[in-house]
């Protein structure tokens, strides 16, 4: 296979990966947000909102990959990286505000089997999806895709935190345990946000 043919195959694989991301995140977002809101669970709702961010990020990356080798590729790459960073920052703000309100109002999350089920599914799927994207980015070397990979991996970690938080609340009946888990989630997302902004700035300076 020629270099051009191999690159074209990688681009097609990248498009498929982002389509899978968009479809799954649409399902995950709807299920988690509905389950989280019904259960008054900040943790599960935050997971659902992160899925919305992943959905938007997947759409941005699909746009980016489809424009591989186009005359506007560099501009699209920079814009994609910045959009990914801003989306993560918005998620951080949501977690801080919603957790503060929950603790202040002493909101005890109800049990949510549906939220737990979607989180367990994500624990299995997200690492596989992130690994697939990493293989693709060895060829594309995209800062925007690196940010998207970080978000996909973060989604897997978030899902694990959701599972642990929901199960601890279910069996130990400690009302604040989900807010503590949300703090762990916030620390992880804040780190990923910083890394994504740095990648976006590096991409701007390179060009």
N, C-alpha and C positions, 0 to 999 in steps of 0.2 A: 504494500500500500504506500502510495506517495505521501510526502509531507502534507500537501494540500488536502488530499483525500482523508488523511488521518485527522487533520484539523477540522474538516467538515463533519466527520463522524463525531468528534468530540462536541462540536456545537450542537448537533442533533441530540446527542445524549444530554447536554445541558438543558436544552429546551424541554425534553421529556422529564427531567428531574424537577424543573420548576413547575411544569404542569401538574405533576404528582403533588408537589408542595401546595399549590393553589387549591387543588381539589380536597386534599386532606385537611388543610387549615380551615377551609370553608366549613367542613363538617365539624371539626374540632371546636371552632369558634362558636358556632350556633349551639352545640350541645353544652359546652362548658359555661358560656355566658348565661344561658337559660337555667341550667342546673345551679350555678353559683348565685344568681339573683334570687331564685326561688328559695334557696337554703340560707340566704343572707351570709354567704361565705365569700369573704374578701379574697381568700387564697384561690378558690376555684374560679371566681369571676376574673381575677387578675390573669389567671392562666388562659381564660377564654379571650381576654383582651390582647394578651400576647399572641394568641393565634390569629387575631385580626391583623396585628402588626406583621406577623409572618406571612399572612396572605398578601398584604400590600407589598412586602419585601419580595415575595415570589413573583408578583406581577411586575415589579420594577426590574428584577433580574431577568425575567422573560423578555422584557423590552430591551434590556442591555445585551443579552446573548443573541437575540434575533438581529441586532445591529452590529454584530461582530464583523470587523473588517469594512464597515461603512465609513464614509468620509467624516461622519459625526461621532465616531466611536469614542474618542478621547473625551469629548464634552459629555456624552451619555454616561461614560464610566464615572466621571467626577460627580455628576448629578445623582447617579444611582447610589454612590457611596454616602453622600450627604443625606439623601432621603432615608437610607437605612439607619444612619446615626440619629437623626431627629426622631424617627419612630421609636427607637429604643428609649430615648430621653423622655418621651411622652409617657411611656409605660412606667418609668421610674416615678414620675410625678403622680400618676394614678395610684400606684401602690402606697406612696407616702400619705396622700390625702385620704384615701379610703380606709387605710389602717388606722390613721389618727382618729377619724370619725368613729370607726368601729370600737376602738379602745375607750374613747371618751363616752360613748353611749352604751358601753358594755353589751354590744351585740353578740349574742351566742349563736354561732353558725349551726344550722340544722344538718342532719345527715343527708348526704346526696350520693346515692348509689350510682346514678347516671354520671355525675362528675368524676367519681372514682373510676368508673369503667373507662371513660375516655382518657383519663390520665394514665391508667395502666397501659392502654393501647399505645399512647405516645411514648412511654418508656421503652417499648419494644421497637417502634417504628423510627423514631427520631435519630438514634445512633446510626441506623442503617442508611437513612437518607443523607445524613451529614457525611458519612464515609463515601457515599456515591459522589456527592458534590466535590469532596476533596480530590478524588481521582480526576474529575473533570477539570478542576482548577489547576492541576499540575500542568495542563496544556494551555489553558486560557490565561492564567496568572492575573486574575482580576481582583482589585481591591474591593469592589462592590460584592463580588461573589464570596470573597473571604469574610466580609461582614455578614452575608447571608448564611454562610456556613456556621459562623459563630452563633447567630440567632437560632439556627436549627439545632445545634448542639445544646444551646441554653434551654431551648424548649424541652429537650429530653431531661435535663437536670431539673427544670421547673416541674415537670410532670412527676419526677421522683419525689420532690419536696411536697407536692400536692398529695401524693399517695400517703406519704409518711404523716403529714399533718392531719389529713382527714381520718386516717386510722387511729392515730393517737387520741384525737378528739372523740372518736366513736367509742373507744374502749376505756379511756381514762377520764372522759367527761371533764376536761379542763378547757374552759371557754376561751382562754387566751392563747391556746397552743397554735391555732392557725395564724394568729397575728405574729407570733414568734417565728413561725415558718415563713411568713411573708417577709420578715426582716432578712432572713437568710436569702430568700429569693431576691430581695432588693439589692443586697450586697453583690450577688452574682450579676444581676442585670446592670448595675452601675459600673462594674468592671468591664462588662462587654460594651457598654455605651462608650466608655473612655477609649477602649481599643478601637472601636468603630470610627469615632471622631478622629483619632490619630491616623487611622488608615486613610480616611477621606482627605485630611490635610496633607499627608504624604503624597497622595495621588495628585493633588493640586500642585504641590511644589515640583513634582517630577515633570509636570507638563507646563 
